[in-house]
Amino acid sequence: MADQPRASPPQLSDGRLFRGLSYIGGKWSAAADGATFSVLDPASGHTVGEVAQLSAEESHAAVDAAAAAFPAWSGSLPQDRSGVLRRWFELIGANREDLARIMVAEQGKPLSEARGEIDYAASFVEFYAEEAKRPNIEGVTSHLPDAEVEVWLEPIGPVALITPWNFPSAMLTRKAAAALAAGCTIVAHPSSQTPFSALALAELGERAGLPAGVFNVVTGRASTVVPPWTEDARVHALSFTGSTEVGHLLYRNSAKTMKKLVMELGGHAPVIVFKDADLDRAVEETIKAKFATSGQDCLGANRIYVERPIYSAFCARFTEAAKALTLGPGLDDCDLGPLMNEAAVAKQEDLVADALAKGANLACGGKRSPLGPLFYEATVLTDVPPDARIMHVEVFGPVAPIAPFDSEDEVIAKANDTPYGLVAYLHSQDPRRIYRVSRALQFGMVAVNRTKVTGAPIPFGGTKQSGLGREGARRGMEEFMEIKYVCRDWA
């Protein structure tokens, strides 16, 4: 019998942050039948730990807890909710290193990226700690004689949050902090590939003073945990980050209960580099846009279009920069870590093989690394033809396809030729062109001469098949609120 991979939990200053139980109604809960599932370190293949695998009945019990806690939490003073969120924010900051190490152990990203994600996650909690105090009543000029008109914002009710494996902390706090600030209670399901980050945040939320039943984290198979929530009319809203295919399924399954839906789905981000761009900066920023989180990012650059006069120079510099990226386990803090699973690596292999068969050139990479089965080299493909499959699907890995273009109209048409519309990247120094192209791109977000655009104060989200609603900013909190119109006569 082959040796089983040994258990390798992260080394932490505070071991209580490493939780393997679900958190329901203020209690840490094993599955009633004792079922668990293993979480693997993608770098080593070793088991990080075992986590409770709950049943549909236990998932339903989490809604019971959230529904029971809702009246008191929604009726609490906004400044009291703000205070709890502020303490949660401070605890996340105080435990930054442990939270980052938990993330590296289960997700594999480089340690510096994990630390950055913890900061990003904390920023949403801080932002909504302030926004919690500001859901003000809006006075409206009356259209009726002798009547007073007001518009109120009220918490929508218990909400379900479903979060992905690529950003296991930030995607949870972006949703949860907004919902909690609005006065909602929560049932949350983290990816079964990365549950420990969510459970650590639940532990800190408990320490911060979140009342029992306000924030529930249910672990297990999504196919078991989530259906009770889509079917339960007490769950008034559902927020999901993940694939468009799963988004479609959740949309259909939520129809009977008429839930409000917030969805951040797939992306197919173009990078457009015009001949007047700052070439060095364009290369540097496109490297970031392509290879952050080893390319496993819905905002990741999927297609790179470069205007022909600078095409050769861009490809040469970009390839050299890609070759310089280091690859290794997350705790070694290299530039790239492992991919999440075998399917992710196989997808890169298939996309590269298809592109090469259709005439693309391999500038670097294109194969697995000897470091381990889930390590894939930073890969650059040039002269990628438009019929290559990689130009039409979300890559979600460290493969960069580059193609030339000759005119503004041509590249806008190519960039928009996708059912997705999350983010687009644009490099130019011509302000008129920047305005024209930014207006013409059919994407919810446009980054000009830079990569990082996200943050707590901005409305994050996409158009077309990339989702519904917005996360972050005040709009992110309003997604978890209902509008009530009151028309009052004092007679």
N, C-alpha and C positions, 0 to 999 in steps of 0.2 A: 504494500500500500504506500502510495506517495505521501511524503510528509505534508501535513496541513500547514498553511501559512500561520506563523505565530501571531499572537495578539501584540499590537504595538500602539497602545494609547499615548496621546501626547503628554509630554512632561510639562506640568503646569505648576504655577505658584499656589493656585487655589483649586485643589482637586474637586471641590464641590461643584465647579462649573461643568464638569464632564458628566452629564446625566444620560442615562439610558432608558428612562421611563417617560411616558407621556405625562402631560400636566393638565389635569381636568378638575375644575371646581376648586382650585387651590390645593390639590393633592397630587403627589407624584404617583402615577398609576402604572402597574404592570398589566399586561393583558390577562383577562380572567382565566384563559386557558394556558397561560405561561408562554405563549408563542413569542418568539423574537426573530429578528433578522440581523444579518451581519452587514457592517459597513466596512468597506475595503479602502485602504490607502492606494490610490492609483499609481503612485510612484513605486511602491514595493510589492503590491499585491497582498500585503499582510492585513489581517483584521484589525481595524481600529477599535471596534467594540461591538457589543450586541445591544439592540434597541427593541423596545416593546412593539409588537405587531398587533395592533388592536383590531377588533371586529367591527362590523357595521353597527351592532347594537351599542358598542362602547362609543363609537363616533356619534351616534344619535344622543347618547348621554351627555356628550360635550355641548350639544345644542341646548339640552335641558339646562345645563349649568349657565350657559351664556344668556339664555332667555330669563332665567331666574335672577341673574345679576343685573340685567339691563335697567329695570326701573330705578334702582338706587344710583347706578353709575350715570345714567343719562340725566337724572335729576340732581346730581351733585353740582356744586358751584364750579363754573369754569376755572376759577383760580385754583381750586382744589385739584382738578384734573391736571392743570398746568404744573402744579407742584410735584405730583407723582411723576409726570414725564420728565421734569427737570432732574429729579433724583435718579431716574433711570438713565438719562443721558450721562450724568456724572459717574455713575457706576460703570457704564460701558467704557468711558474714557479711562477710569482707574484700572480696568481689567483688560486694556487693549491688547497687551502682549499675549495673555492667555487665550483670548478670543481669536487672535490671529493664528496662534498655533493649533487650536482646534480646527480652524478652517483649512490650514495647510494639510493637516492629517487626513481629513476626509475629502477635500476637494483637489488638492495637489498644486494650487497656484503658488508662485514664489512668495516668500515670506513678506517682502516689501509690498507686494501687491495686496496681500492679505491685511497687512497693517493699514494700507490705504483704504481698503474696503471697510474696515472697522471705523475709521474716521468718517467715511462717507455715511455709513449706517448711523453713527451717532449724530451726524448733522441733521438728519430728518427728525430725530427725537427732540433735539434742541429747537429746531424750527417750529415744530408743532406744539411744543411746550408754550411757545409764545402765541401761536395762532389759536390755541385753545381758549384764550381770553377774549377773542374778537369775533365771535359769530353774532354780530349785532342785529337787532331788529331794524328793518329799513322802513322809513316813513315814505309814503307815496301820496302825491297830491290826489285828493279824491276827485273822482269823476261824477259823484253823486251828491246832491244837496243834503246837508245835515248828516253826513257820514264821515267817519274817519277810517282811513285805510292803512294797514300795515302788512308787511311781508316778514314772516318769521322763517328762520332756518332751524330745523329740529333734527336730532339724530335719527337715522333711518331705522335703526333696530340692530339686532344681532347680525353680524356679517361673517362671511367665510373668506379666508385668504389662502391662496395656494401658491407656493413659492418654488423657484427652480434651484438647481444645483450649482449653477455657475456663479451666482452672487447670493450665497445662502443667508448672509446677515443683512445686507443692504436692502434686498428686495422685501424682506420681512419688515424691517423698520419703516421703510417708505410707505408701506400699506398700513401697518399696525399703528404707527404714531399718528397718522392722519385720522384713522378710524377712532382711536381712543380720544384724541382731542375733540372730535365731533360729538363724543358721548356714546359711541357704540361699544358693544361687547363683541368678542372675537372668538371664532374657532379657526385655527390655522393648521394647515397641513404642509410641512416641509418635504422636499424631495427625500425619498428613501435612500438616496445616495449621499445626502449631506444633512442628516437630521440633528447632529450634535450642536451645530451653530445655533439653530433655533432654540433648542432646549437650554443652552447656556443663556440665551437672551431671556428666556422665561424665568430662569433662576434669578437673574438680576432684576427682572420686573417684579418678582415676588419680594425681593429685598427692598425695592423702591417703594413698595406699598400698594401695588395693584391688588384690589380686593379679589377674593375668591370668585371664580367664574367669569371675571372680566376678560382675561387673556388665557385661552386654552390652546394647547399644542397637542395635536393628535398624530401619532406616528403609525406607520404601517404602509400597506399597499394603497396607492391612490385609487385603484379600482374598487377597493373596499371602503376606504374612509370617505371619499368625496360624494358618491351617489346619495347617501342619506342627507347631505346638505343641499344638493340641487333639488331634491324632492320635498324638502321641509319648508313650508310656507313661513315659518318663523324666521328663517334666514332671509333677510330682505335685500341683501346685496352680496355679490361675489366678485372678488378681485383675483385675477390670475395673471401670472407671468410664465410664458412657456411657448410651445409651438403653436402655429396657426391651426394645425390639425386637431390638437387637443382643445384649442379654443372653440373650434366649430362644435365639437362634442359637448362641451360645457354649455354653449349657447343653446343647443337643442334641448339638452336635459334640464335647463333652467326655465324653459318657456312656460311650462304649466304653472309654475309659481310666480311668474312675471317678476323675476328678480332684476334689480339694477345691476348691470355688468360693467366692470372696468377690466380691460384686457390689454396687456402689452405682449404682443405676439411676435412672429418672426420678422426678420429684416433682410434686406438685400442691398446694403449700402454701397452706392457708387462713390468713388473718389474721382474728381475731375481736376486735372492739372493743366491750366492754360500756359501758353508759351511765355506770357509776361509774369508768371509766378516767380517768387523767390525760390530757386531750385533747391538749394540746401534745406530751406525750411520745409518745402513741400515733401522732400524725401524723409526728413526727420519726423514730421507729423504723420505721414502715411505709414511709416514703420510702426508708430504708436497705434494708429487706427487699425492696423492689420494684426499685430502680434500680441497686444495686451490680452491677458488671460489665455495665452496660447491660441488666440483666435476664437475662443469659445465665448463669444459675446454677441448679443443681438445687434449691438452698435458696430461690430467689427466690419472693416472694409472688405467688401466682397468682390468688387470689380474696380479696377484702376484704369482710368482712361487718361492718356497723356497726349497733348497736342503734338503733332508730328515733328515740328522743328526742334523740340527738346526731347523727343522720345528716346533716342539712343542714350543721351546723357543721363536722363532720369533712370532708365533701366540699369545702366552700369552702376550708378551710385546706390540705387535701391538694393541691387543684388549684393554689393559689397557690404552694405549695412546689415542685410539679412544674414550673410555669412558670419558676421561678427557676433551675432546673438548667441548667448550661451544657453545650454540645455542641461537640465538636471533636476533633482528632487527639490521640492519647495523650500525645505529648510536650508538648502545650500544657497538659496536666494539668487539663482541664475535668472536669466531673462525669460526663459520659457520653462514651464513644467510639463508634466505628462498630460495627455488627454484623458477624458473622464472614463472612457470604457472602450472595449474592443470595437464596438460599432462605430464610434467616432473615428478611430484610426482607419478602419476599413473604408469609411466614406472618403477620407482623404486619398487613399490609394486608388479608389475607383474614379474619383474626379480627376486625378492627375493622369491616370492611364487613358481616360476618355479624351482629355485635352491633347495629350501627346499624339494619340491616334488620329486626331483631326488636324494636326499640323502645328500645334504649339511647340515652343522650344523650352527645354528645361535649363534654367540659368543656374539653379543651385537646389540642393536638397532632393526631395522626391522619394524619400525612403524612411523606414523606421530607424531609430538609433539603437546601437548596441546596449544602451543604458537599461532598456527594458521594453516589453511589448507595447506599452502605451506611450512611449516617447517617439514623436515624429519630428523630423528635422524641419527647420524653417525652410520653406520652399517658395521659389519664384518661377513663374511661368511667363514667358514673353510671347508676343505675337499670337495671343490666344484668339482663335476665330470666334465669331459670334454664335456659331452653332454648338460650341463646346458646352457641355452640361454645367460646368462650373460658372458660366456666365448667367445662369438662370435659376440657381438654387442657393439656399443659404449654406455657406461653406462650413462654418463653425469649427474651424481648425486653422493651422498655421500655413496655409497655401495661398499665395498671392498671385492672381492672374492679371496680367497687364496687356493692354491693347492700345494702338494709336487711334487718334481721330483727326479730322481735318477742318471741321467747322463747328461753330457754336450750336447751330440748329441740329446738326448730326448728333452731337454728344448729349444734348438735352433729350432728344428722342430715345437714344440708347439708355440713358439713365432712368428715364420714366417707363421704359418697357419692362415692367415688373408688376406683379400684383401687390407687392409690398410697398410701404411708404413710411418707414420709421425715420431714418436719418440719411443725409447726403453730405459729402465733404467737398468743398470747393476751394481751389487755390488760384488766386489771381490778384494783381495789384491795380486793376482797372476798376474804379468805383462804379462806373456805369454798367460794366459787364457783371460785376458782383450783384448789383441790384437786379438786372434783367434775369440772370440765371437763378438767383435765389427765388425770385417770383415764379419762374417757370418750372422749377423742380417740384414734383408732386410728392413731397415728403413732409412729415410733421415737424421735423427739425432740420436745420441747415447749419453746418459748421463752416465758417469761412476762415481760411488760413490758420486753422487750429484743429485739434482733435477733441480736447475736453470741453464739453458744453453742458454737462449735466450737473445737477446740484439741487439742494432742497428748495430754493426759491423759484425754480423754473417749472413750467408745466410740461412734464415728460410724456411723450406719447406719439403715436403715428396715425397715418391715414390708410385707407384701403384695407388690405388684409393684415395690416400690422397692428390693428387693435381698435379699441373703443375707449373713450374717456381719456383722462389725464391723471398722472400721479405727480406729486410734488406741488409746490406753490399753494396758494389758497384754494385753487380749483381741486387739488388733491383731497382736501378736507371736505369740500362741498360735494364730492362724489359720494360721500357717506352721510349726506344730509338730505332731507326733504324740504320743499318749500311749502309753507302754509300761508295762505292769504286770509287775512281777517278784515272784514268790513263791519264797522261798529256804529251803531246809532245810540245816542245817549237818551233817547225819549223815554 
